[in-house]
Amino acid sequence: MVKIKNKIIAGVAVVILLLAGLYFIVYPRVRSHIIFGLREDFRSAVPYQAVPAGIDGIRSKDCAKCHQEIYDEWKTSIHSHSYVDPFFQAYWNKDKHIWICLNCHTPLVNQQPNLVGVMEKPGRVETALLTPNPRYDTDFQQEGITCAACHVRNGVIEGPYADSKAPHPTRFNERFTTTKICFTCHQVPSDKFQFYNIGPCATFPEFETGPYAKQGFICQDCHMPRVERRAAKDGPVRHARRHLWRGGHDPTMIRTAIDAILTDRTPTEKIGREANYTLTFYNALAGHKVPTGDPDRYFTIEFEVKDKTGRVLKSQSHTIGRWIIWQPVILEVYDNRPMPLDYLDYNFSYRLPEDQEGLTLTARVRYHILTRRAHQRLIDKYNLTDLNTPYEFTITEETVSLNPRTRSVERTTDSVKSIQVASLNHSPQCQNGSTALTKLKQGENRHESVTNISTGSVTTTFQPRSVDP
């Protein structure tokens, strides 16, 4: 019996050693050092660009001489800070300054310190041959996604107009009128041992399978709003676009994209004994899931009951986001983010104590760019220097009284009309806003009507999908 036991122990030990060998020796040789795969259109930087005839240079300030308004907008954008952004720098420290990140954050060869040669192992970025770039411009690198990154190609300034008259050569490029101009950097594929549902960021598949792409909308309709103005000094007034690119880093854009409605659903016979509320989270105006892009982003739906002294009597929280296991392989476990025009219902109930006045319920939607733990890790291990920039935001919040004398609901046939309602006031910044609201008003993709929720400007009827605690 002892011999059999020893053989079993020895066998288990051998298996463990083999698995350890596979993990520490073989696995690192085949697993990518980055969380995405390579694709031809971004595995190389934009080739070196010379200064086109007729202008002094291709830095952003050179462009500002004729395009001041566009320059001023670009300066406020995340594109202009894509390299100097402290969060990017911290994440890049974490990734040991791997060169592939620069192909989107400083896209021009002019901006990169090294020329990237062949990879000893195809697809393995850490095996690429790097040589110093003799034409590297350190100051130009600081501009991140600069004007020339999109507009300068082979001595010509490209753009969305075919009739431009300028002191430099110009050329129309249809990429500026489609999603192609955004695709290169905002959709990256998976690689070996990376089992995402779609991909690391997946913004494009979310958009392309959604209702807005099918109607002909493009990314620019929300992220580069239309404006009537001169695109260049002394040029004609024409249809142009603002160079803002507000997105998942901007709480104002998030507020525009979603709607949150708090509804009192307490049955009449339970008033005075139990409070039942539902917070409905709509992806009302985004053309893709919310949140999208960086998989670290998420929302929390929070409920708190407090007494008149401010003491919390009950709290409840839910998360909207992606759950991904990063080691030993990348495995996306769960994703509950709503698609465009979709919604989630979060239910909360509280049994009211006898003879206790002054109770309130606060319902809150918060947006997080990353977790507090991840933020602290960037500080402690990867030299995040900006400790003041917020990384979580309250998107909307509503507090209602749970005093039975001030709460009321009205019973209607087969429905409950909300009396206590909290809703964002939409001021859409994107062209598709009116279409989204129209669809919500028509109740598209909704089932049999049992609930009517007033949003102020729109009435939406639908069969809720509940998420109970």
N, C-alpha and C positions, 0 to 999 in steps of 0.2 A: 504493500500500500504506500509506504514511504517512497519507494522508487518511482511509482506512478506519479505521486504528487510532485516529486522533484523534476520528473520529465515534463509535467505540465507547466511548472514554474519556468523551466528552461525554455520551453517552447514559447511561452508568453514573452519571455525576455528577448528571444530572438526576433519575434514579430515586432516588439516595441523598437528594437534597434534598427530593424529594416525600415519601419515607418519613419523613425527619426532621421535615418540616412536619406530617405526619399525627400523628406521635408527640408532638411538643412543643406543637402548637397545637390540633389537632382532638381527639386522644385524651383529654387532660385534661378536655375539655368534656363527654365522654360517659361517662367512667369514674368510678365512685363513689370517694369518698375513704375509704370504710370497706370492710372485708372481708366484708360481708354485705349483704343487701337488707333492705327494710322490710316490715313486716306490720302490719295495722291494730291488732292488740292490744298492740303495744309501741311504735308510732311516736309515741305521746303518753304523757306521764306520767299517773299516777293523779291524777284531779282533786283540787283542794284539799279537805281533810277538816277539818270543824269538830269540836270536842270534843263527844262525845255527852253527853246529860244524865246526871247521877248520878256522874260522875267528874271529877277535877281537870284531866286533860290526856291527851294521847295519846302522850307520850314513853314510852320503855320503863320508866323508873323509876316512872311513874304506874301502869303495868300491874303492876309488881312488888309493889305493895301487897297485891294479892290473888293474884298468880300468881308467887310468889317462886321456886319450883323451876324453872319454865319460863324465867323471866328469867335465872336463874343459868346454865342450859344455853345459852340464846341468847348470853350474854356470851362463851362459849367458842367460838362458831361463827364460820365464815367470813362468814356473813350479817351479823353485827354489825360486821365489819371490812371490809365490801365497798367502802366509800368510803375509809377511812383506810389500807387495806392499801398498803404501800409499792410493791408490784409493780403494783397497779392504778394508783397515782399516776404511776409511771414510764411505763407503757404509755399512760396518758391524756396525759402530756406528749408522748409520741411522736405521738399522734393530735391534737395541738394543741387539747386540751380540747374536742373536739367534743361537743355537747350530748347526742347520742343515747345515749352510754354511761351517762349518769345515769339514764335511764329504767329501767335494771335495777339499777344500783348505789345509787341513792337514788330510789326509785320515786315518791314523793309530790311533787306540786307544792309542798307546804309545804317541801320540802327543797331545792328547786332555785332558783338565783339568777336565772334568766331564764324568762320565758314564751315559748313557741315558737309562732310564727305560721305563716303559709303559706310554702311553699317556692317560690321564684321558678321553679325547675325541678323538676317533680314527681319525688320520689324522691331528689333530690340534697340531702343533709342540710346541706351547707355553704352552701346558698343560702337557708336558713330565716331568716325575720325574727325576731330576738330583741329582746325588750323587758324591762327590769328587773322583777322580781317583787316587788311591794310587801309580800307576806306571806312572803317568804323567811326561814326560821329557820336561821341558821348552825349553831347547836348541834345542832339536829335533824338536819341533814345528816350530821353526824359519826356518827350511829347506823346509817347504811347501810340495809340491809334490816331495818327496825325492825318492831315488832309491828303497828303500824297499817298498814304497807304491804300486809299480807295481810288483816288482820282488821277494819279500820274502813272502812265505806262508808256515806255519807249519814246520819251520826248514829247508826249502829247497829253493834254489835260482832258480826261474823259468825264462825261456826265450824262444827265437825262435829257439834254436838249440837242436837237439836230441843227438848230439855226443860230448857234452862239457866234457872236462876233467879239473877239478878244485880241489882246496883244500877243497871245501865245497860240500855238496850234491847239485845236479842239476837235473832239470826236464824240459822237453819240455812242453810248454803250447801253444796250437794253437791260443789262444787269441792274442798273439803277432803278428800273421800273418794275422789277420783280423781286422775289425773295432770294434770288441767287446771290445778291450782294451780301446778305446776312448769313447764308447757309454755311459758308466755309468754316466760320469759327463758332457758330451757335448750334452745331449739330456734329457731334463726334461719335464714332462707332465703338462697339465693344471689341475686346480682344480675347485671347485665350484665357480660360479660367475666370472670365468675367460674365456672370449670368444675370445681367439686368433684364427687366421686363422688355425694355426697348433699347435703352442706351443710357450712358452716364447722365446726360442732360435731357435729351428726348424732346426738346421744345418743338422741333420741326415735325416729327411724327404726330405729336399732340395737335399741332395746328393743322396739318394736312388732312387729318381724319375728322376734323371738327367742322362746324357749320359755316365758319367765316371763309375759310379757304375755298369751299365749294361755291361760295357766292362771289369769288373773285377778289376778296380783300388780300392785302399783303402786309407784311410786318410794319412797313413804314406808315400805314394808315393810323396806327396807334403810337408808334415810337418815334416817328418823325412827322408830326401833325402838319397838315397843309396850311399854307399862308400865302396871301397875295402880296408880293413885294418885288423889289429889284434884287435879282440874284447877284448882281455885280454893280459897282458904282457906275452911274451913268447908263446902265442897261435898262431895258424895258421892264415895266411891271408885268409880272407873269405868275402863273401857278408855281409855287416853290414849296419847299419843306423845311421845317425847323430842324436844326441839327442838335437835338437834345438827347435822344436815346434814353429817356427815363424808363426804368424797368424794375426788376426785382430788388434793387438796392434802395428804391425810393418809396417811402411810406405813402406819399401823396398818390403815386401811381397805383399802389395797392388799394388805397381807398376808392379810387376810381373804378377799379376792376371788380370789386366784390360788393355784395350787399348783405347786411346782417339784420335780421328781423326777430325781435323778441315778442312772443305771443303768449298771453294768458289762456291756458286751455283747461282751467279748473272747471269740472262739471258743476252745475248750479247746486246740486245737492251736497257738495263737499265744501262749499265756501264757508270759511270760518273754521274748518278742520284740517284742510290740506291744500297746499298750493302746487299747481302743476303748470310748468312753463316749457315752451319749446323755443330754442334759438335756431332759426333757419339760416344756413350759410349758403349764399348763392355765388356761383361763378357767373356774374351777370354780364360783364363786358370784356373779359379777357378772351383772346382767340385761342388760348391753349389752357392746359391745366393750371391751377394755382395752388401752391406756388410752383414755379418751373425753374429750369436752369440748374443751378448748383443744388445737388441733392441734399445738402445740409439745411436748406430752408424749410420752414414749417410754420403752421399756425397752431395756436392753442385756443380752445373754447373754454372759458372759465366761468363758473358760477360760485357766488359767495352769499351766504345768508349772515347778516350781522344784527346784533341787538342795538339798542339806542346808545350804548357806550362805545360801539365800534368793535366789540368782540366778535370774532368769527365763530358762528355756531355750526356751520356746515359748508364745505367746499367740495367742488367737483371739477375735474379738468379732462378734456379730450384733446387729441392731437390729430392734425391733418397734415400728412406728409408721406415720406417714403422711409421704409425701414430696410436698411442694407447691412449685411454682414460683410466686413472688409477683409477678414483673414480667416482661414488660410487662402480661401478663394473669395472672390466677390460674388455675393449672392443677394439679389433683391428679394426680400421675403414678402413685402406687403406694400401696397400703394393705395391710399384712399382719397387722393386728391380729385376734386370734381372736374370733369370736362366742361367746356364752354356750355353755358345755359343749363348746367346741372346744379344740384343742390344737395345738401345734407341737413337732416334734422337732428338736433341734440336735445334730449329731454331731461328735465330736472324736476324733482318733486321734493316737497318739504312738509312734514306733518307739523302743524302749528301747535305750540304749547298752549295750555289753558291760560287765559288772563295775562298774556304777555304782549304789551304794546310796543310800538317803535321798531318792529322788525323790518328789514329791507333786504331785497335781493338785488345783487349786482351781477349783470351778465356782461362779459367782456370778450372781445376778439383781439388776440395779440399775434403779431407777426415776428418771427425770429429768423435772422440771417444764419445763425448757428447757435448751438447750445452754450450755456454759460461755462460748462466744463470744457468744451472745445475752445472757447474764447480764452479761458485761463491757460489752457495748454499752449496756445499760440504765444501767449505772453511769457510763460515759464520756459518753454523749450525752443521756440522759434523766433524770439526777439520781435514780437509785435510791439511797435513803438507808439502807436496811436491808442492811448487809453481813454480818450474822450469821445470818439465817434460812437454813437449808439448802434447797437446791433440787434435790438429788439424794440418793438414799437406797439403801443396800443392803437389799434385801428379804429375801433368803436367801442363804446361802453355805455350802458344804460342801467340806472338804479330805479327800482320801483318799490313802493310800499307793500308790505305783506299784511298790513292792518286790515282785518276783514271789513271795517267800515268804509275804507277808501278803495278797496278792490271791487271790481264788478265785471261780469261778463254777460253777454246777451245770448240766450239760446235761440237758434233759428232752426228751421227744418233741416235735419241731417247735416248741420254745419255749426261751427262756432265762429262768430265774428269777433275778431280781436279788438279789445278796448285799449289795453296797454300794448303799444307798439313802439319799438325803437328801430329806426331805419336810417341808413346813410342817405344823405341828399346827394344825388348824382349830378355832377357837372362834367359830363364825358369830355375827355380830351382827344378822343379818337373818332374818326369818321364813322366807324361802325356802331357808335353808341346808340343812335336812333333805331338801327336795325335790331340790335340786341333787345332793346326795350320793347320794340314792336313784337318780337318773338315771345318775350315774356308775357306781354299783354294778351297775345293770342293763345298762350298756354301750350305752345308746341312741345312735343315730347312729354306731355303730362298725361296722367291717367284720369280716371273718373273723379269728378270734382266733389270733394267733401270738405274742403277748407278754403276760406277766402281770407287772404292777407292783404291789407292795404299798405302800399309802400309810399303813399303820398302822390306820386306821379303815375304809378302803374298799379293795377290790380292783377294779382297772379292767382290762378286757380290750379291746384295740383293735388295728387295723392302723395302725402309725405312718405319718405323712406326714413324710418326712425332709427336713431342710434341711441339705445338706452344705456344707462350706467351699468 
